[in-house]
Amino acid sequence: MQTKNSLLLIGIVMIMTTESFTQKQSPPEGSKPKDFVLPPKTTLTLENGLHATLVPYGSLPKVTLRAVIRMGNINEAADEVWLSDLVGDFLEEGTLTRTSKQLAEEAARMGGEIGVSVGDDQMSVTGSVLSEFGPAMVTLIADVIRNPAFPESELDRLKNDRIRDLSIQKADPNAITNERFRSLLYPDHPYGRVFPPEELLRGYTIQQVRNFYAGNAGGARTHMYVAGKFDAPRIEEAIRTSFGGWERGVEPLVNIPKPRSTREIHIIDRPGAPQSTVYIGLPTINPGDNDYRRLLVMNALLGGSFMSRITSNIREDKGYTYSPGSSVSARYRDAYWVQFASITTDVTGPALKEIFFEIDRLQSEPPTTEELQGIQNYIAGIFVLQNSSPSGIINLLSFNNLHGLPETYLTEYVKTIYAVTPEEVRQLAARHIREEEMQIVIAGDKKKIEKQVAQFGRVLP
């Protein structure tokens, strides 16, 4: 009996304690993130045009190195789609003196790894190792870039890998919707050629791979970044020794698109699909525009964050979709705004109605100061997190250099975000989210959604 009474007393105390906790006030807000302060950096330029930026950062005995080459999908002709991606695959297959296995093992002995990535405008070779091996990783990256083997024996395997990847992506409604959206925005431009025909991939020869790389790689297109803890004189010596004799090559290609966008609806028919994958967007200002950072604030408030208006409406309130979002997608001298969502088929039309309702509302009524402050805290916090690692710092510097931005773009980023006013957000929405120009692409069951969406624009066959 005494035990039961003790248990009862404990239970009462727990309930009272829980109630007291729930009655407590929310913790005070944290302080605002501070402006980004870039550590003192060293820059150098070799005679062949190669640039290097060295940024000491942190106390951990690790260093990240990345060679960024201004080449990628932008350099592909209409009959070369994904050829740059295939080139990137080959760079991981070894050099004239090292096999792919030897590359991986050598990086592992340095306490790290090495990898290649390819994007619209840039190709990168990245290594992250213990600080003492920084100069050795410079040498390894230089070998990958300067002496690729391009072994013909691996051609069929790598092409088959790409063909499988193509098959997987073309079965993904998000991927095929994005492909159609990009092809409409950028007709006859590399940015609009997202997927190659399978027969094109199958037909690539090793000579095409070698010619593509030789015609685009060189010192003039390359920037080497080093961030972390390292011996600066030894790193600089390694860069000069490893890259100094490399040919200059040609200057970076400048091929700025002229995107088009009209209020049309394009439906990719997927009979029986339980959801409609929707992309709604249009071209907008690029990072070189003074309003670009302010546009990011507007985007986060409208649809680009979990607490955004469109997300709150069609996800939280209506339950039409689970993971909507919007983004400002940037490339060299180019960007577009897009709202995307996978919506339950039967409410595709109502969801579009709510998306346009929120756009109209923001264009006519500025947000409250409190709502805007929450978004500003979110963006500033994300920015601080992004530059809290060597890799993050390299990402920021590479972005700045690609778009030709001043260093103040980074150092005054947080200040600029917090300076945006509610009225400026309204004006940005009215000026840059022009509904009459919005391209609408939907992958879904055409029979079930065509009548639902016809009120939002001309449905093309």
C-alpha positions in Angstrom: 0.0 0.0 0.0 2.9 2.3 0.9 4.4 1.5 -2.5 1.2 2.4 -4.3 0.9 5.7 -2.4 4.5 6.5 -3.3 3.9 5.8 -7.0 0.7 8.0 -6.8 2.7 10.8 -5.3 5.5 10.5 -7.9 2.8 10.6 -10.6 1.2 13.7 -9.2 4.6 15.4 -8.9 5.4 14.5 -12.6 2.1 15.9 -13.8 2.6 19.1 -11.9 6.2 19.4 -13.1 5.1 18.8 -16.7 2.4 21.4 -16.4 4.9 23.9 -15.0 7.2 23.3 -17.9 4.4 23.8 -20.4 3.5 27.1 -18.7 7.0 28.5 -19.0 7.6 31.1 -21.6 9.5 30.4 -24.8 13.2 31.0 -24.5 14.5 34.4 -25.6 15.4 34.8 -29.3 19.0 34.3 -30.2 21.1 37.2 -31.4 21.1 38.1 -35.1 23.8 36.4 -37.1 26.8 38.6 -37.8 28.2 39.6 -41.2 30.5 37.1 -42.8 34.2 38.0 -42.2 36.4 36.3 -44.7 39.7 35.2 -43.1 42.8 36.9 -44.6 43.5 35.1 -47.9 46.4 34.8 -50.3 45.8 35.0 -54.1 48.1 34.3 -56.9 48.0 34.0 -60.7 50.3 31.9 -62.8 51.6 32.9 -66.2 49.2 30.4 -67.8 46.2 32.3 -66.3 45.5 29.9 -63.5 44.3 31.6 -60.4 44.6 30.4 -56.8 43.0 31.5 -53.6 44.3 30.3 -50.2 42.2 30.8 -47.1 43.4 29.7 -43.7 40.4 28.6 -41.7 39.8 26.7 -38.4 42.1 24.8 -36.1 41.4 21.2 -37.2 44.4 19.6 -39.0 42.4 19.2 -42.3 42.5 21.1 -45.6 40.1 21.1 -48.5 41.4 21.7 -52.0 39.4 22.2 -55.2 40.3 23.0 -58.8 37.4 24.6 -60.5 37.5 24.6 -64.3 35.1 26.8 -66.3 33.7 24.0 -68.4 30.6 21.9 -68.2 27.2 21.5 -69.9 27.5 25.0 -71.2 30.3 23.9 -73.5 28.2 21.1 -75.2 26.9 21.4 -78.7 23.4 20.1 -79.5 24.8 16.7 -80.3 27.1 16.6 -77.2 24.6 16.5 -74.4 26.1 14.9 -71.3 29.5 14.7 -73.0 31.0 16.9 -70.2 29.5 14.5 -67.7 31.1 11.6 -69.4 34.4 13.5 -69.3 34.0 13.9 -65.6 33.4 10.2 -65.2 36.7 9.5 -67.1 38.7 11.9 -64.9 38.1 9.5 -62.0 39.4 6.6 -64.1 43.0 7.4 -63.6 45.9 9.3 -65.1 48.8 8.4 -67.3 50.7 7.3 -64.2 48.0 6.3 -61.8 45.0 3.9 -62.1 41.6 4.8 -60.6 42.4 2.4 -57.7 45.8 4.1 -57.1 44.1 7.5 -57.0 41.7 6.4 -54.4 44.3 4.6 -52.3 46.7 7.5 -52.4 44.0 9.9 -51.3 43.0 7.5 -48.5 46.6 7.3 -47.3 46.5 11.1 -46.9 43.4 10.7 -44.7 40.9 11.8 -47.3 39.4 11.3 -50.7 39.3 12.8 -54.2 36.3 13.3 -56.4 35.0 15.0 -59.6 31.7 16.8 -60.2 30.2 18.4 -63.3 27.6 21.2 -63.5 26.1 23.6 -66.0 29.1 26.0 -65.9 31.9 24.4 -64.0 33.7 21.1 -63.4 35.5 20.5 -60.1 38.1 18.2 -58.8 38.1 18.2 -55.0 40.3 16.6 -52.3 40.1 16.8 -48.6 43.0 15.5 -46.6 45.0 15.9 -43.4 46.9 19.2 -43.3 50.4 17.7 -43.7 49.4 16.2 -47.0 48.0 19.4 -48.6 50.9 19.8 -51.0 50.7 16.2 -52.0 47.0 16.6 -52.8 47.8 19.6 -55.0 50.1 17.3 -56.9 47.4 14.6 -57.1 44.7 17.0 -58.4 47.1 18.4 -60.9 47.8 14.9 -62.2 44.1 14.2 -62.6 43.6 17.5 -64.5 46.7 17.6 -66.6 47.3 13.9 -67.4 43.9 12.1 -67.7 44.3 8.7 -69.3 40.9 8.4 -70.9 41.2 4.6 -71.1 39.1 3.4 -74.0 38.6 0.1 -72.2 36.3 1.9 -69.8 34.2 3.7 -72.4 31.4 1.1 -72.7 31.0 0.7 -69.0 30.9 4.4 -68.3 28.4 5.0 -71.1 26.2 2.1 -69.8 26.3 3.7 -66.3 25.1 7.0 -67.9 22.4 5.2 -69.8 21.1 3.6 -66.6 21.2 6.9 -64.9 19.2 8.4 -67.8 16.6 5.7 -67.6 16.2 6.2 -63.8 15.9 10.0 -64.2 13.4 9.8 -67.0 11.1 7.6 -64.8 11.1 10.4 -62.1 8.2 12.8 -62.6 10.2 15.7 -61.0 13.1 15.1 -63.4 11.0 15.0 -66.5 9.0 18.1 -65.4 12.2 20.0 -64.8 13.5 18.8 -68.2 10.4 20.2 -70.1 10.5 23.4 -68.0 14.1 24.0 -68.9 13.6 23.2 -72.6 10.8 25.7 -72.8 12.8 28.5 -71.0 16.0 27.9 -73.0 15.2 26.6 -76.5 18.4 26.1 -78.6 20.7 26.7 -75.6 22.7 24.2 -73.5 20.9 25.2 -70.3 17.7 23.8 -72.0 19.2 20.4 -72.9 18.8 18.5 -69.7 18.7 14.9 -71.0 20.4 13.4 -74.1 18.7 10.9 -76.4 19.9 7.4 -75.4 21.2 6.8 -78.9 23.4 9.9 -78.6 25.0 8.6 -75.4 25.6 5.2 -77.0 27.3 6.8 -80.0 30.0 8.8 -78.1 33.6 7.8 -79.0 36.7 8.0 -76.9 38.0 10.6 -79.4 35.0 12.8 -78.7 35.7 12.6 -75.0 39.4 13.5 -75.5 38.7 16.3 -77.9 36.1 17.8 -75.7 38.4 17.9 -72.7 41.4 19.2 -74.7 39.3 22.0 -76.2 38.0 23.2 -72.9 40.6 22.6 -70.2 43.5 24.9 -69.5 45.0 27.3 -67.0 43.0 30.3 -68.2 39.8 28.5 -67.2 41.0 27.1 -63.8 40.8 28.4 -60.3 42.4 26.5 -57.4 40.9 27.0 -53.9 42.5 25.9 -50.7 40.8 26.3 -47.3 41.5 24.9 -43.9 44.7 24.6 -41.9 47.8 24.3 -44.1 51.4 25.5 -44.7 50.9 28.4 -47.1 54.4 28.5 -48.6 54.5 24.8 -49.3 51.0 24.9 -50.8 51.9 27.8 -53.0 55.1 26.1 -54.1 53.1 22.9 -54.9 50.6 24.9 -57.1 53.4 26.7 -59.0 55.3 23.4 -59.5 52.3 21.2 -60.4 50.4 23.7 -62.6 53.1 26.1 -63.9 53.8 24.1 -67.1 50.2 23.5 -68.0 49.0 25.1 -71.2 46.9 28.2 -71.0 44.1 27.0 -73.2 41.2 29.2 -74.3 39.4 31.8 -72.3 36.1 30.8 -70.7 33.2 30.5 -73.0 30.5 33.2 -72.7 27.2 32.0 -74.0 24.5 34.0 -72.2 21.0 32.7 -72.9 17.9 34.7 -73.9 15.2 32.8 -72.0 11.6 32.9 -73.1 8.5 32.4 -71.0 4.8 32.8 -71.8 1.7 31.9 -69.9 1.1 28.5 -71.3 0.4 25.1 -69.7 2.3 22.0 -70.9 1.0 18.6 -69.7 3.2 15.5 -69.7 0.7 12.8 -69.7 1.2 10.1 -67.0 -2.0 8.0 -67.1 -3.0 6.8 -63.6 -0.5 9.0 -61.8 -1.7 9.6 -58.2 0.0 13.0 -58.2 0.6 16.0 -60.5 4.2 17.3 -60.5 4.0 21.0 -61.1 6.6 23.6 -62.1 5.5 27.2 -62.4 8.1 29.8 -63.1 9.8 32.4 -65.3 13.3 34.0 -65.9 14.4 36.5 -63.3 17.4 38.6 -62.3 20.8 36.9 -61.9 23.3 37.2 -59.0 25.0 40.2 -60.7 21.9 42.3 -60.1 21.9 44.5 -57.0 18.4 43.2 -56.1 19.4 39.5 -56.2 19.9 39.0 -52.5 16.7 40.9 -51.8 14.9 38.6 -54.3 16.1 35.6 -52.2 14.3 37.1 -49.2 11.1 37.5 -51.2 11.4 33.9 -52.5 11.9 32.5 -49.0 8.8 34.3 -47.7 6.7 33.3 -50.7 7.5 29.7 -51.2 11.2 29.0 -50.5 11.1 27.9 -46.9 9.2 25.6 -44.6 7.4 28.6 -43.1 6.7 30.3 -46.4 3.2 31.4 -47.4 2.6 28.9 -50.2 3.9 26.0 -48.1 1.7 27.0 -45.2 -1.3 27.3 -47.5 -1.2 24.2 -49.7 0.7 21.9 -47.3 -0.3 22.8 -43.8 -3.8 24.3 -44.3 -5.1 22.4 -47.3 -3.1 19.2 -47.3 -2.8 19.3 -51.1 0.9 18.4 -51.1 3.6 17.2 -48.8 6.7 19.0 -49.9 6.2 22.1 -52.0 9.0 24.7 -52.5 10.3 27.5 -54.6 13.8 28.5 -55.6 15.9 31.0 -57.5 18.1 28.8 -59.7 21.2 30.6 -61.0 23.7 30.0 -63.7 26.3 32.3 -65.3 24.6 35.6 -66.0 21.2 33.8 -65.8 18.5 32.8 -63.3 14.9 31.7 -63.1 12.3 31.5 -60.3 10.3 28.4 -60.0 7.6 27.1 -57.7 7.4 23.3 -57.6 5.1 20.7 -55.9 3.8 17.2 -56.2 0.1 17.6 -55.7 -2.7 15.0 -55.3 -4.2 14.6 -58.7 -7.8 15.5 -57.7 -6.8 18.9 -56.3 -4.3 20.0 -58.9 -6.5 22.9 -60.0 -7.3 24.1 -56.5 -3.6 23.9 -55.6 -2.7 26.1 -58.5 -5.4 28.5 -57.5 -3.9 28.9 -54.0 -0.4 29.3 -55.4 -1.5 32.2 -57.6 -3.6 33.6 -54.7 -0.5 33.8 -52.5 1.5 35.5 -55.3 -1.3 38.0 -55.8 -1.6 38.6 -52.1 2.2 39.3 -51.7 2.1 41.6 -54.7 -0.6 43.7 -53.2 0.0 43.5 -49.5 3.5 43.8 -47.8 4.2 41.2 -45.1 4.2 42.1 -41.5 7.4 43.1 -39.9 7.3 40.0 -37.7 6.8 37.6 -40.6 9.6 39.2 -42.5 12.0 39.1 -39.5 11.4 35.4 -39.2 12.4 34.9 -42.8 15.4 37.1 -42.5 16.6 35.2 -39.4 16.2 32.0 -41.4 18.2 33.2 -44.4 20.9 34.8 -42.4 21.3 31.7 -40.3 21.5 29.4 -43.3 24.2 31.7 -44.8 26.3 31.5 -41.6 26.0 27.7 -41.6 27.1 27.6 -45.2 30.4 29.4 -44.5 31.2 27.5 -41.3 33.5 24.9 -43.0 36.4 25.0 -45.5 34.2 23.4 -48.2 31.5 26.0 -47.5 34.0 28.9 -47.9 35.2 27.4 -51.2 31.6 27.2 -52.4 31.0 30.9 -51.6 34.2 32.0 -53.2 33.6 29.9 -56.3 30.1 31.3 -56.6 31.4 34.9 -56.3 34.1 34.3 -58.9 31.8 32.7 -61.4 29.4 35.6 -61.3 32.1 38.3 -61.1 30.8 39.6 -57.7 32.7 41.9 -55.4 33.8 40.5 -52.0 31.2 42.8 -50.4 28.6 40.4 -51.8 29.7 38.0 -49.1 30.8 40.4 -46.3 27.7 42.5 -46.5 25.3 39.6 -47.2 23.7 39.4 -43.7 23.4 43.2 -43.5 21.7 43.3 -46.9 19.2 40.6 -45.9 18.2 42.5 -42.7 17.9 45.8 -44.5 15.0 44.5 -46.7 11.7 46.2 -45.8 8.2 44.7 -46.0 7.4 47.2 -48.8 10.5 46.1 -50.8 9.3 42.5 -50.6 6.0 43.5 -52.1 7.7 45.5 -54.8 10.0 42.6 -55.6 7.1 40.2 -56.0 5.3 42.6 -58.2 8.3 43.4 -60.4 9.8 39.9 -60.8 7.1 37.3 -60.3 5.1 38.3 -63.4 2.1 36.0 -63.6 1.4 36.8 -67.3 4.8 35.3 -68.2 4.8 32.2 -66.1 5.5 28.9 -67.8 3.4 26.0 -66.3 4.5 22.4 -66.7 2.6 19.6 -65.2 3.4 15.8 -65.3 0.2 14.0 -64.4 -2.9 12.2 -65.6 -4.1 14.5 -68.4 -7.6 13.2 -68.5 -8.1 14.1 -64.8 -6.3 17.4 -64.7 -6.7 19.2 -68.0 -10.1 20.7 -67.2 -8.9 21.6 -63.7 -6.0 23.7 -64.9 -7.5 25.1 -68.1 -8.6 28.3 -66.2 -4.9 29.2 -65.6 -3.8 29.4 -69.2 -3.8 27.9 -72.7 -3.2 24.2 -72.5 -1.0 23.2 -75.4 -1.4 19.8 -77.1 
